[in-house]
């Protein structure tokens, strides 16, 4: 509480990583500045590739009218005693280590997802944040979306009855994360970056511009679909259920559509259970066909259905018409027609029909973070949510790669190959 800031205290923010997602985060900060008197400066940017660093500085100046300080290395930027908070938007395999570095420096943090894609890294980041007491927001922006929060409120109200299943199918038709004509791949030279720093402990290999920018398709650096889309999906499932980390996961898939350099699947499905909640959770993605995105949350009394993909704000509440087998009728609400779907609305937006899709750059999430930097309250994307989605990602990736069902031992915080015995 000694770090609570007043409205007149100008928060000094830095960014580590200046690529595409950092561009999105700067866009979110700009939207937050326009939505409220948020009172911050984008003080500094950091990237080991000189070209990205200059792009980030130039874009920040365009948005905020002031050129930020520039740093090649994170430790130099974090040595700035005037810096209050740092946004991490680097490669998937780098997030956790850099988040831990930020926390240990005494700064608050915003960390892109996945927070981690190994269990050791997940523990490292979570423990560093816990020990430092910093405010850390995970980049799971849909947790701040008022429509997803309304969905959770409906579930909490009991209107759906007993939840038994959550289904997500989010798809795309194209060679996701493979950019054969990417100008950055043609432009980067090893002497303009630090390849050893970029690898950050992953297996040594010769400098590879394609891995540098297309890391999501390579096994050493990412799970691909699991790190990217499934981290959002699992995070939302945890959010809806108020229950973190599945008890087990089994996954399958393969490279069925895009036979390029990719080592991670373009078609993927996994199935998990939450034992205490008695809920089955299924997630799937296909990059060979973009039809039929949806999320369905099934309860004994009603269903919540979204006809969109990741983060869709369009939801319908659909009551169950009848529950029966033979003469054993539990309830029968049928009239001349079955109950009509009811559009899920948010207070203050009663006249809106939400779109099926919305922009990734959700202002509400950076606004929530900045508010929590002042109040020291826990943000919507807490460090515990980051640890949970990271464990879910690791379990799903390992299950696919190892061809086996895996389990989460909650007491020992370990991924195991047999159901854990309760202590």
PEHU-V458605 format. One record per pair of residues at least 6 apart in sequence whose ideal C-beta (glycine too) atoms are under 6 Angstrom apart, sorted by the first residue. I is the first residue (numbers start at 0). J is the second residue. Records with the same first field share a line. If there is no record, write none. Layout:
# PEHU-V458605
I->J  J
This chain:
# PEHU-V458605
3->375
4->373
9->38
10->39  83  372
11->40  42  81  82  83
12->39  41  84
13->42  43  76  82  85
14->21  44  86
15->45  73  85  87  97
16->88  89
17->44  46  51  52  55
18->51
20->88  111
21->88
23->360
24->86  88
25->62
26->360
27->360  362  365
28->365
29->62
30->362
31->37  362  365  366
34->362
37->369
41->59  63  67
42->67
43->67  68  76
44->55  56  67  69
45->70  73  76
46->52
47->71  192  193  196
48->192
49->191
52->69
56->66  67  69
59->67
60->66
70->76
77->104
84->106  107  372
85->101  106  108
86->109
87->94  97  98  110
88->111
89->97
90->214
91->113  116  221  226
92->201  220
93->199
94->110  114
95->115  120  123  124
96->199
98->108  110  124
99->123  124  127
101->108
102->127  128  131  133
103->127
107->133  134  372
108->133  135
109->136  368
110->137
111->138
112->138  139  230
113->226  230  389  392
114->124  137  385  389
115->121  124  389
116->226  392
118->393
121->386  389
125->382  386
128->135  382
134->371  372
135->382
136->368  378  380
137->380  384  385
139->234  380
140->361  364
141->147  235  310
142->238  379  380
143->363  364  367  379
145->345
146->312  345
149->343  345
150->303  314
151->239
154->239
158->301
159->298  300  301
160->298  299  300
161->299
162->278  298
163->297
164->279  297
165->236  280  296
166->281  295
167->232  282  294
168->283  293
169->228  284  292  308  309
170->284  285  289  292
171->286  289
172->288  289
174->257
175->286
176->213  215  216
177->259
181->212
183->212
184->208  209  212
187->208
189->206
194->206
201->219
202->219
210->217
214->220  221
215->221  223
216->261  263
217->262
218->262
222->396
223->263
224->267  284
225->392  395  396
226->392
228->284
229->282  395
230->388  392
231->309
232->282
233->388  391
234->388
236->280
237->243  387
240->276
242->273  276
243->387
244->387  390  407
245->271  273
246->272  274  407
247->272  406
248->269  271  394  395  398  405
249->270  398  404
250->269  395  398  399
251->268
252->264  266  267  268
253->264
254->264  265
255->266
256->265  286  287
257->265
265->286
266->285
267->284
268->283
269->282  395
270->281
271->280
272->279
292->307  308
293->306
294->305
295->304
296->303
300->319
301->318  319
302->317
303->314  316
304->315  317
305->311  313  314
307->313  355  356
310->357
311->355
312->353  357
313->353  355
314->343
315->340
316->341  343
317->340
318->338
320->332  333  337  338
321->331  333
322->329  330
367->378  379
368->378
371->378
394->405  414
397->405
398->405
405->414
406->415  418
408->415  419
410->422
